[in-house]
Amino acid sequence: MIAFAQNFLPRDYPCLIVGILMLAYWGRVARMAYKMRRKTGRAANFIPTEPLGKTLRIIWQPIVWAWIVLPIIAAFRPAADSPIIQWLGVVLAVAAFLATLSCWRRMGKSWRMGIDPTEKTTLIFTGPYAYVRHPIYGLSSLLMIATVMVLPTPLMMFVAIVHLMLLQWEARREERNLSRLHGQQYDDYRSRTGRFFPASVRAYSANEALMNHSSAATKEF
């Protein structure tokens, strides 16, 4: 009886922790989208209005589910032979998750997870956004890398590659859309910050950029 019960107990705790962490991560995303829908009538573009965005969601959703489920399933199998690397992955995942919570709070009502070409939200330039244009995507990349550290199987690596490629594609699509909506203001910001990770130790300042433009316009005049 004891041996039978032990088969239903987790044996790989790093996998279990990361699986639960990813369940909490994507559960928080769904909850934020639901709250946004109740307040504004829109679910933060959880299902994008544009055709390409909808197609990407069809591809992306199985990747997200695999990201959650695979570590949880692996937690009930014999533990891996690299516990140090696994626990380092857990530490990285927890740190990235906590940092993502901070980014979500910083975004506030401007948070979106898809593109609506007709919607113009307020640009955020403070906190991590003063250094990185897509800190949430950068942290999502770190979360995926941490998951592979914990569960380095071929299937998990495939999930990671697809997710990272989709993040790159989506980030570039968002930047083109924001440039179209906000024009020079966003283009200046884009030229002075990194996409996923900081390009400079100097924080971007919207006021400083505005003063530089005013100064340049005066000189030209």
Residue pairs with C-beta under 8 A, 6 or more apart in sequence:
7 76
8 76
9 76
10 16
10 75
10 76
11 75
11 76
11 77
11 78
11 79
12 74
12 75
12 76
12 77
12 78
12 79
12 80
12 86
13 75
13 79
14 80
14 83
14 86
14 87
14 89
14 90
14 150
15 71
15 72
15 74
15 75
15 86
15 150
15 151
16 71
16 72
16 75
17 90
17 93
17 94
18 71
18 89
18 90
18 93
18 146
18 147
18 150
18 151
19 68
19 69
19 70
19 71
19 72
19 74
19 75
20 72
21 93
21 94
21 97
22 67
22 68
22 71
22 143
22 147
23 68
23 72
24 97
25 97
25 100
25 143
26 64
26 67
26 68
28 101
28 104
29 113
30 46
32 44
32 104
32 111
33 43
33 44
33 46
33 113
34 43
36 42
36 43
36 44
36 109
36 111
37 43
37 44
37 46
40 109
42 116
42 119
44 111
44 112
44 113
44 114
45 53
45 112
45 113
45 114
45 115
45 116
45 119
46 113
46 114
47 54
47 57
47 114
48 54
48 56
48 57
48 114
48 115
48 116
49 114
49 115
49 116
49 117
49 118
50 115
50 116
50 117
52 173
53 114
53 115
56 166
56 169
56 170
57 114
59 162
59 166
60 163
60 166
63 159
63 162
63 163
63 166
64 163
66 155
66 156
66 159
67 144
67 147
67 159
67 163
70 151
70 153
70 155
70 156
70 159
71 147
71 150
71 151
71 156
74 151
74 153
80 86
80 151
80 152
82 152
85 149
86 149
86 150
88 149
89 145
89 146
89 147
89 148
89 149
89 150
90 146
90 150
92 142
92 145
92 146
92 149
93 142
93 143
93 146
93 147
93 150
96 139
96 140
96 142
96 143
96 146
97 139
97 143
99 128
99 135
99 139
100 136
100 139
100 140
100 143
102 127
102 128
103 127
103 128
103 129
103 135
103 136
103 139
104 111
104 136
106 124
106 126
106 127
106 128
106 129
107 124
107 136
108 124
109 121
109 122
110 121
110 122
110 123
110 124
112 119
112 121
115 173
115 174
115 177
117 177
117 180
120 181
120 182
123 178
123 182
123 185
123 186
123 189
123 206
125 189
125 204
125 205
125 206
128 135
129 135
129 193
130 193
130 203
130 204
130 205
131 193
131 194
131 198
131 199
131 200
131 203
131 204
132 138
132 193
132 194
132 195
132 196
132 197
132 198
133 171
133 175
133 189
133 190
133 193
133 194
133 195
134 171
134 174
134 195
134 196
135 196
137 167
137 170
137 171
137 195
137 196
138 195
138 196
138 197
140 163
140 167
141 164
141 167
141 196
144 159
144 160
144 163
144 164
145 160
147 156
147 160
148 156
148 157
148 160
167 196
171 195
171 196
175 186
175 190
175 195
178 186
179 186
179 187
179 190
184 213
185 206
185 209
188 209
188 213
189 204
189 206
189 209
192 199
192 200
192 204
192 209
193 199
193 200
193 204
194 200
